[in-house]
Amino acid sequence: MREDSTLKILFLIVLAYNIEVFINPIFMNVNIIIPFSFLTYSYFAYKDKNGFTASSSFLIGLLMDLVTGSYIGLNGLIYCMTTYVINSYKYVFRLFSYLQISIFFGIIASTYVALTHLFVNINNFSYLTLLLTLIGNTIFSFLISIARVYKPIIFKRRGI
């Protein structure tokens, strides 16, 4: 498996943030927040063979702070903590099923939403939103992981 370049990772995270800006207002009607940019970063941190370093994760977080307009260092610290957890349990994940990994990513995405709302949006902090976000992120992560494994046979034959 080839390694992805840092520029490609940054581009995809910023692209995921732009998608997040358009999609999340639709989900906010049912109190679900899906942080596509954070899930994209988590995917690349999980997929990387050597693991992200703390400095690279902090710099990616600082870039996301500049793009999103949040407090400088908030995303950097959260990305560092996430990188530490993912790198600590990297070899344990091999024993987990897709459902268990999806639950893990749903939990860390909900933790990201909780921490960002705790600092940025304290007036609108809701436990119902966190619970529904946990369920929504877990289902979203599970569907993404299952779609990769169980592609329809038509796509496998054509090489798509």
C-alpha positions as CSV (number, residue, x, y, z in Angstrom):
1,M,0.0,0.0,0.0
2,R,1.5,3.3,-1.0
3,E,1.6,6.2,1.4
4,D,-0.5,9.3,0.8
5,S,1.3,12.7,0.6
6,T,0.6,15.3,3.2
7,L,-0.7,17.7,0.6
8,K,-3.2,15.2,-0.6
9,I,-4.3,14.6,3.0
10,L,-4.7,18.3,3.6
11,F,-6.7,18.8,0.4
12,L,-9.1,15.9,1.2
13,I,-9.6,17.2,4.8
14,V,-10.4,20.7,3.5
15,L,-12.7,19.2,0.9
16,A,-14.4,17.1,3.6
17,Y,-14.9,20.3,5.6
18,N,-16.5,22.0,2.6
19,I,-18.9,19.1,2.2
20,E,-19.5,19.2,6.0
21,V,-20.6,22.9,5.7
22,F,-23.3,22.0,3.2
23,I,-24.5,18.7,4.7
24,N,-24.6,19.5,8.4
25,P,-27.4,22.1,8.3
26,I,-29.6,19.3,6.9
27,F,-28.7,17.0,9.7
28,M,-29.1,19.7,12.3
29,N,-32.8,19.5,11.9
30,V,-32.6,16.1,13.7
31,N,-29.8,17.2,16.0
32,I,-27.1,15.1,14.3
33,I,-23.6,16.6,13.6
34,I,-21.3,14.5,11.4
35,P,-17.8,16.0,11.4
36,F,-16.6,14.8,8.0
37,S,-13.3,16.7,8.2
38,F,-12.5,15.0,11.5
39,L,-13.5,11.6,10.3
40,T,-11.4,12.1,7.2
41,Y,-8.4,13.0,9.4
42,S,-9.1,10.0,11.6
43,Y,-9.2,7.7,8.6
44,F,-5.8,8.8,7.4
45,A,-4.4,8.6,10.9
46,Y,-5.7,5.0,11.2
47,K,-4.6,4.0,7.7
48,D,-1.0,5.3,7.9
49,K,1.4,2.5,8.5
50,N,3.9,4.5,10.6
51,G,1.3,6.6,12.4
52,F,1.1,10.4,12.3
53,T,3.5,12.3,14.5
54,A,2.3,14.7,17.1
55,S,3.7,17.7,15.2
56,S,2.1,16.8,11.9
57,S,-1.3,16.2,13.6
58,F,-1.0,19.5,15.5
59,L,-0.1,21.4,12.2
60,I,-3.1,19.8,10.4
61,G,-5.3,20.9,13.3
62,L,-3.9,24.4,13.2
63,L,-4.7,24.5,9.5
64,M,-8.2,23.4,10.2
65,D,-8.5,26.1,12.9
66,L,-7.6,28.6,10.2
67,V,-10.1,27.2,7.7
68,T,-13.0,26.8,10.2
69,G,-12.4,30.0,12.1
70,S,-12.4,28.4,15.5
71,Y,-10.0,29.1,18.3
72,I,-6.4,28.7,17.4
73,G,-5.1,25.4,18.8
74,L,-8.5,23.8,19.5
75,N,-8.5,21.4,16.6
76,G,-4.7,21.0,17.0
77,L,-5.1,19.6,20.5
78,I,-8.0,17.4,19.6
79,Y,-6.2,16.0,16.6
80,C,-3.1,15.3,18.8
81,M,-5.2,13.5,21.3
82,T,-6.9,11.5,18.6
83,T,-3.6,10.6,17.0
84,Y,-2.3,9.4,20.3
85,V,-5.3,7.2,20.9
86,I,-5.3,5.8,17.4
87,N,-1.5,5.1,17.4
88,S,-1.7,3.5,20.9
89,Y,-4.4,1.0,19.8
90,K,-3.2,0.6,16.2
91,Y,-2.4,-3.1,16.5
92,V,-5.4,-3.9,18.8
93,F,-7.7,-2.7,16.0
94,R,-6.6,-5.7,13.9
95,L,-8.5,-7.9,16.3
96,F,-11.7,-5.8,16.1
97,S,-14.6,-6.4,13.8
98,Y,-16.0,-3.6,11.5
99,L,-18.8,-2.9,13.9
100,Q,-16.3,-2.4,16.8
101,I,-14.1,-0.1,14.8
102,S,-17.2,1.8,13.7
103,I,-18.3,2.2,17.3
104,F,-14.8,3.5,18.2
105,F,-14.8,6.1,15.4
106,G,-18.4,7.1,16.3
107,I,-17.3,7.6,19.9
108,I,-14.2,9.7,19.0
109,A,-16.3,11.8,16.5
110,S,-18.9,12.4,19.2
111,T,-16.1,13.4,21.6
112,Y,-14.8,15.8,18.9
113,V,-18.3,17.3,18.6
114,A,-18.6,17.6,22.4
115,L,-15.2,19.3,22.9
116,T,-15.7,21.7,20.1
117,H,-19.2,22.6,21.3
118,L,-17.9,22.9,24.8
119,F,-15.5,25.6,23.8
120,V,-17.1,27.3,20.8
121,N,-20.9,26.8,21.3
122,I,-21.5,26.5,25.0
123,N,-25.0,28.1,24.8
124,N,-26.2,25.4,22.5
125,F,-24.7,22.4,24.3
126,S,-27.2,19.5,24.3
127,Y,-26.8,16.0,25.5
128,L,-29.5,14.9,23.2
129,T,-27.4,16.2,20.3
130,L,-24.4,14.3,21.6
131,L,-26.4,11.1,21.9
132,L,-27.9,11.4,18.4
133,T,-24.5,12.4,17.0
134,L,-23.0,9.2,18.6
135,I,-25.6,7.1,17.0
136,G,-25.4,8.9,13.6
137,N,-21.6,8.8,13.5
138,T,-21.5,5.1,14.4
139,I,-24.0,4.3,11.7
140,F,-22.2,6.5,9.1
141,S,-18.8,4.8,10.0
142,F,-20.4,1.4,9.8
143,L,-22.0,2.1,6.4
144,I,-18.7,3.4,5.0
145,S,-16.7,0.4,6.3
146,I,-19.3,-2.1,5.0
147,A,-19.6,-0.4,1.6
148,R,-15.8,-0.9,1.1
149,V,-16.1,-4.6,1.8
150,Y,-19.4,-5.5,0.3
151,K,-19.3,-3.7,-3.0
152,P,-21.8,-4.9,-5.5
153,I,-20.5,-7.6,-7.9
154,I,-21.1,-5.3,-10.9
155,F,-18.5,-2.8,-9.6
156,K,-16.0,-5.6,-8.9
157,R,-16.2,-6.9,-12.5
158,R,-15.7,-3.5,-14.1
159,G,-12.9,-2.5,-11.8
160,I,-14.6,0.5,-10.3
